[in-house]
């Protein structure tokens, strides 16, 4: 039987992945907020889907990082004027 390398439980338990819907008002559409988010906070950003017009920007964003960094990043987005909602994941597995 092969032995597995032990992972660091303190680091692993504090990591999280979160999917969010971001809705940008017209005044924020041209601002590089997702780029800023990845540089201001220790989170990895992954755009899963996006639709941008002159009136609104809608982005499905995946954030990976330590729980506290993800929470702080979400608060920063909200304070910046972006509407943030969690993505509801379907219970039916494919």
Residue pairs with C-beta under 8 A, 6 or more apart in sequence:
14 66
14 67
14 68
15 64
15 65
15 66
15 67
16 64
16 65
16 66
16 67
16 70
17 62
17 63
17 64
18 62
18 63
18 70
18 74
18 86
19 48
19 60
19 61
19 62
19 63
19 86
19 87
19 89
20 60
20 61
20 62
20 63
20 74
20 84
20 85
20 86
20 87
21 58
21 59
21 60
21 61
21 84
21 85
21 86
21 87
22 57
22 58
22 59
22 60
22 61
22 77
22 82
22 83
22 84
23 56
23 57
23 58
23 82
23 83
23 85
24 33
24 52
24 56
24 57
24 58
24 59
24 81
24 82
25 56
25 81
26 54
26 55
26 56
27 81
28 57
28 80
28 81
28 82
29 52
29 54
29 56
29 57
33 77
33 80
33 82
34 45
34 47
34 59
34 61
37 43
37 45
37 63
37 73
37 76
37 77
38 44
38 45
40 73
40 76
41 65
41 69
41 70
41 72
41 73
41 76
42 65
42 66
42 69
43 63
43 64
43 65
43 69
43 70
43 73
44 63
44 64
44 65
45 61
45 62
45 63
46 61
46 62
46 63
46 64
47 59
47 60
47 61
47 62
48 60
48 61
48 62
49 59
49 60
50 57
50 58
50 59
50 60
51 57
51 58
51 59
52 58
52 59
60 87
63 70
63 73
63 74
64 70
65 73
74 84
77 84
78 84
